[in-house]
Amino acid sequence: MKVSRKLWAIIIPSILFFNVVKAQNLESGADASAAIASNEDSASDDAAVSLKALLKGLKTFKAQFKQTVNDAQGELLQESGGELSLKQPNLMLWQVIEPDENQMIADGQTLWYVDPFVEQVTAVQQAQSVANNPVVLLTDPDNTSWQDFSIHLLNDEYVIEALNPESQIARLILQFDKQGVLSSLRFIDRQQQISALQFSNIEQNQTITDDVFVFALPEGFEMDDQR
């Protein structure tokens, strides 16, 4: 399967960015056993508590990443590299550096998506994007939008699943090392394409100044303001 350079220049992290919809809880199956449901709820609650404890220990995070994107059949579609910076509360800088540059910046109020290929910036209110963008939630363990996702611990990985079937991202999967450091993440979209990021040169809970997350419109770029 051939994918155009331009498409993959914008698909990551745009797959995280667009289709901003408030997630809604799904109705539970009416025929489910009460005992099974209770056990599942308890396991999910325990996973949510332990995940949020890990995230509360992640005050800042900076790392380089290598990313692969595979389709539902496992075929490699794209490889890229970049850098991710997080700072609590609500600050994020996602930079894809190669093969094509783009950025996603969360400054606490606005989510900015910068696409140098078409020289355009798209802006949406960050609060509206969080419900459909679980990556942003890593910067705010206490955000009420966590209730719009189920959380399970499977094989030492945290699986965060959107309860809204319209959500562009179906699942986000996080892995931490034995020291509680975020080491990798994967997200799966509704077409079952899998994007996997492996982190290196990790700096956790080191000083990151707020000006790293300040957006400035590049000269000559158009602004699509959806706030």
For each residue, the residues with C-beta under 8 A, 3 or more apart:
1: 71 75 77
2:
3: 7 8 77 78
4: 7 8
5: 8 9 99 100
6: 9 10 117
7: 3 4 10 11
8: 3 4 5 11 12 69 77 78 80 99 100
9: 5 6 99 100 102 115 117
10: 6 7 14 102 115 117 118
11: 7 8 14 15 69 78
12: 8 15 16 67 69 78 80 96 102 195
13: 16 17 94 96 102 104 113 135
14: 10 11 17 18 102 113 115
15: 11 12 18 168 169 187 189 195
16: 12 13 94 104 133 135 168 169 187
17: 13 14 20 104 111 113 122 124 129 133
18: 14 15 168
19: 132 166 167 168
20: 17 124 128 129 131 132 133
21: 131 132 164 166 167
22: 128 131 132 148 164
23: 131 132 145 148 149 162 163 164 167
24: 148 163 164
25: 147 148 163
26: 163 164 165
27: 30
28: 32 37
29: 32
30: 27
31:
32: 28 29 36 37
33: 36 37
34: 37 38
35: 38 39
36: 32 33 39 40
37: 28 32 33 34 40 41
38: 34 35 41 42
39: 35 36 42 43
40: 36 37 43 44
41: 37 38 44 45
42: 38 39 45 46
43: 39 40 46 47 152 153
44: 40 41 47 48 150 151 152
45: 41 42 48 49
46: 42 43 49 50 153
47: 43 44 50 51 151 152 153 158
48: 44 45 51 52 146 151
49: 45 46 52 53
50: 46 47 53 54 153
51: 47 48 54 55 151 153 158 160 174
52: 48 49 55 56 141 142 146
53: 49 50 56 57
54: 50 51 57 58 176 180 182
55: 51 52 58 138 141
56: 52 53 141
57: 53 54 180 205
58: 54 55 61 86 88 138 180 182 204 205
59: 87 88 205
60: 85 86 87 88 203 204 205 206 207 208
61: 58 84 85 86 87 138 182 202 203 204 205
62: 83 84 85 86 202 203 204 206 208
63: 83 84 182 199 200 201 202 203
64: 81 82 83 199 200 201
65: 81 82 83 84 197 198 199 200
66: 79 80 81 197 198 200
67: 12 78 79 80 81 82 96 195 196 197 198
68: 76 78 79 195 196
69: 8 11 12 76 77 78 79 80 193 194 195 196
70: 74 75 76 77 193 194 196
71: 1 74 75 77 191 192 193
72: 191 192 193
73:
74: 70 71
75: 1 70 71
76: 68 69 70 79
77: 1 3 8 69 70 71 193
78: 3 8 11 12 67 68 69
79: 66 67 68 69 76
80: 8 12 66 67 69 96 97 98 99 100
81: 64 65 66 67 96 97 98
82: 64 65 67 94 95 96 97 98
83: 62 63 64 65 93 95 97
84: 61 62 63 65 92 93 94 95 197 199
85: 60 61 62 92 93 208 212 213
86: 58 60 61 62 91 92 138 139
87: 59 60 61 91 92 139 208 210 212 213
88: 58 59 60 91 139 140 141
89: 108 139 140
90: 106 108 126 136 139 140
91: 86 87 88 106 107 108 139 210 212 213
92: 84 85 86 87 104 105 106 135 136 138 139 213
93: 83 84 85 103 104 105 106 212 213
94: 13 16 82 84 103 104 105 135
95: 82 83 84 101 102 103
96: 12 13 67 80 81 82 100 101 102 103
97: 80 81 82 83 101
98: 80 81 82 101
99: 5 8 9 80
100: 5 8 9 80 96 116 117
101: 95 96 97 98 116
102: 9 10 12 13 14 95 96 113 114 115 116 117
103: 93 94 95 96 112 113 114
104: 13 16 17 92 93 94 111 112 113 114
105: 92 93 94 111 112 114 213 215
106: 90 91 92 93 110 111 112 126 136 139 213
107: 91 110 112 126 213 214 215
108: 89 90 91 126 213
109: 125 126
110: 106 107 123 124 125 126 215 227
111: 17 104 105 106 123 124 125 126 129 133 136
112: 103 104 105 106 107 121 122 123 215
113: 13 14 17 102 103 104 121 122 123
114: 102 103 104 105 121 215 218 221
115: 9 10 14 102 118 119 120 121 122
116: 100 101 102 119 218
117: 6 9 10 100 102
118: 10 115
119: 115 116 218 220 221 222
120: 115 221 222 223 224
121: 112 113 114 115 215 217 218 221 222 223 224
122: 17 112 113 115 224 226
123: 110 111 112 113 223 224 225 226 227
124: 17 20 110 111 128 129 226 227
125: 109 110 111 128 129 227
126: 90 106 107 108 109 110 111 129 130 136
127: 130
128: 20 22 124 125 131
129: 17 20 111 124 125 126 132 133 136
130: 126 127 133 136 137 140 143 145
131: 20 21 22 23 128 145 148 164
132: 19 20 21 22 23 129 162 164 167 168 169
133: 16 17 20 111 129 130 136 137 169
134: 137 138 149 160 162 169 172 187
135: 13 16 92 94 138 172 185 187
136: 90 92 106 111 126 129 130 133 139 140
137: 130 133 134 140 141 143 145 146 149 160
138: 55 58 61 86 92 134 135 174 182
139: 86 87 88 89 90 91 92 106 136
140: 88 89 90 130 136 137 143
141: 52 55 56 88 137 146
142: 52
143: 130 137 140 146
144: 147
145: 23 130 131 137 148 149
146: 48 52 137 141 143 149 151
147: 25 144
148: 22 23 24 25 131 145 162 163 164
149: 23 134 137 145 146 160 161 162 163
150: 44 160 161 163
151: 44 47 48 51 146 158 159 160 161
152: 43 44 47 158 159 161
153: 43 46 47 50 51 156 157 158 159
154: 157 159
155:
156: 153 175
157: 153 154 173 174 175
158: 47 51 151 152 153 173 174 175 176
159: 151 152 153 154 171 172 173
160: 51 134 137 149 150 151 171 172 173 174
161: 149 150 151 152 170 171
162: 23 132 134 148 149 165 167 169 170 171
163: 23 24 25 26 148 149 150
164: 21 22 23 24 26 131 132 148 167
165: 26 162
166: 19 21
167: 19 21 23 132 162 164 170 190
168: 15 16 18 19 132 189 190
169: 15 16 132 133 134 162 172 187 188 189 190
170: 161 162 167 188 189 190 192
171: 159 160 161 162 187 188
172: 134 135 159 160 169 185 186 187
173: 157 158 159 160 185 186 187 188
174: 51 138 157 158 160 182 184 185
175: 156 157 158 182 183 184 185
176: 54 158 180 181 182 183
177: 180 181 183
178:
179:
180: 54 57 58 176 177
181: 176 177 202 204
182: 54 58 61 63 138 174 175 176 185 199 202 204
183: 175 176 177 198 199 202
184: 174 175 196 197 198 199
185: 135 172 173 174 175 182 196 197
186: 172 173 194 195 196 197
187: 15 16 134 135 169 171 172 173 194 195
188: 169 170 171 173 192 193 194 195
189: 15 168 169 170 192 193 195
190: 167 168 169 170
191: 71 72
192: 71 72 170 188 189
193: 69 70 71 72 77 188 189
194: 69 70 186 187 188
195: 12 15 67 68 69 186 187 188 189
196: 67 68 69 70 184 185 186
197: 65 66 67 84 184 185 186
198: 65 66 67 183 184
199: 63 64 65 84 182 183 184 202
200: 63 64 65 66
201: 63 64
202: 61 62 63 181 182 183 199
203: 60 61 62 63 206
204: 58 60 61 62 181 182
205: 57 58 59 60 61
206: 60 62 203
207: 60
208: 60 62 85 87 212
209: 212
210: 87 91 213 214
211: 214
212: 85 87 91 93 208 209
213: 85 87 91 92 93 105 106 107 108 210
214: 107 210 211
215: 105 107 110 112 114 121
216:
217: 121 221 223
218: 114 116 119 121 221
219:
220: 119
221: 114 119 120 121 217 218
222: 119 120 121
223: 120 121 123 217
224: 120 121 122 123
225: 123
226: 122 123 124
227: 110 123 124 125
